[in-house]
Amino acid sequence: MTETTGERRTGGCLCGAVRYETAWPPLLTGVCHCRHCQKQAGTAFSALIAVPFAALERTGELTTYEDGSESGNPVMRKFCGKCGSPVFSETPSGMAQGMIFIKAGTLDDTSDLAPTVHFWASSKQNWVTIPEGVATLEKQ
């Protein structure tokens, strides 16, 4: 895993009711192509970053939807109740490792993001091309 440098990154939902600040760089930058993420994002995939839960500070109220996920493991999908922006996802395995997933599109600065892994490639949309050399997992 990547070690953080002491740098911080900020982000938030579309309406600004939810804001956060987290350690940077992320532990992982990935793309999930599972059908649940496609439905939640309303598009072909969900780009996300994993960060240490203890390094995340947030303000604002979130609504939680407990999803069953394709693997059968629970996913707590946290979103702004005002604008509907998905912001965080928590999984039992991620939390056991001390990390939370941030929806990458909610970051204020995404200029240096480069996904290093694609999950659930078996469910990706046919029109999506995964770049050569990027790790690909058929499931999770």
N, C-alpha and C positions, 0 to 999 in steps of 0.2 A: 504494500500500500504506500501511497505517497505521503510524505511527512509535510505538515503545514509549516509555513515559513514565518508566521506571525502576521502576515498580510491578512486583511479582512475584505470581504465582498458583501455588497448589499443587494436587496431585491424586494419584491412585493407583488401584490395582486394588481389587476387592471385598475381598480378604483382607488387604490392606495390605502384602504382600510386595514390591510395586513402588510406589515413591513418586517424585514428580518435582516440580520447581519450574521455572517458566519466566517469561520477560519478559511483561509485559502492557501494553497490550491486544494481542490477536492481530493478525496481518497480514490474516487472512481468517476469517470464520465462515460455514460453508456446510453444506449438506445434500446427501448423495449418495444418489440413488435407484437406482443400478445394481444389477443382480441379485447381483453379487458382494458388495456391501456389505450388501444385504438378507440374504443367507445368512450372512455373518459375524456381523452384529448379531442375527440371529434375529428380525428385525422389518422394518418397512416401509422404513427408511432408516438412514443413519449420519450423525449430526451430528458435525461436526469443526471444529477450529480449526487454522489454520496459524500456526506461530511460528518465529522464527529458530532454526535448529538449534544455533548457537553459544550461544544464551541458555537452552538446556535443560540442566538438571542432573537426573540420576536415580540412584536406588539400587534394587537388586534385580535379579533375573535375569529376562530375557525369552526367550520362545521365538519363533522366526520362522517364518512360513509364507510361502513365495514363491508369490504368486498371479499368474496371467496377466492378469487384469482384462478387462473387456469391450472396452477399446480395443486390447488386445493388448500393452500396455506392462506391465512387471512392477510389482507392488506388494508390498512387504515388509510383511506384516501381523504386528505384534509384540504378543504377548499374555503374560499371566502364566501360567506353566506350572502353578501351584498351583490357582488358581481359574478360569482360562480367560478372564478379562476382557480384551477387546481394549483396548489402551492407545495404541499409535502405529501410523501407517502412513507408510512412506517410498516415494517414487517417484523415479526417476532425474531427472525434470524438476524436481521439488520440491527435491531435494538440490542440483541444479545451481544453483538459485536461493537455496540456503542455508536452506531451510525444511523442517520436518517437520510432519506432521499428528497432532494429539492428538485422541483420541475425546472429544468434549465431555462426555459423561456421566461421565467419570473425574475431572473437576474437582471440587474440594471446594466451590467457590462458582460456581454457574451463574446467579446472579440477574440478571446484566446481559447475558447472551448474547442476541443477536438475529441469526439467520442473514440474510446479505445476498445469498446466491446459492444456487440449487438446481441441482445437476448431474444429468445423465442423467434429466431429467424424462420422457423418452420411456419409461422403465422404471418410473415410479412406480406404486404400487398405486392402483387406481381409487378407493378410499375415502380417499385422502390429498388434502387441499386445500392448494395453495400460496397463501399470502397475496398479495393484490393489491399491486403495486408492488415486489415482490422480484424480482431478476434471475433468469431461468430459462434454462437451457441444455438443449436437447433431448438433447445428448450431453455431451461434455466439451470 
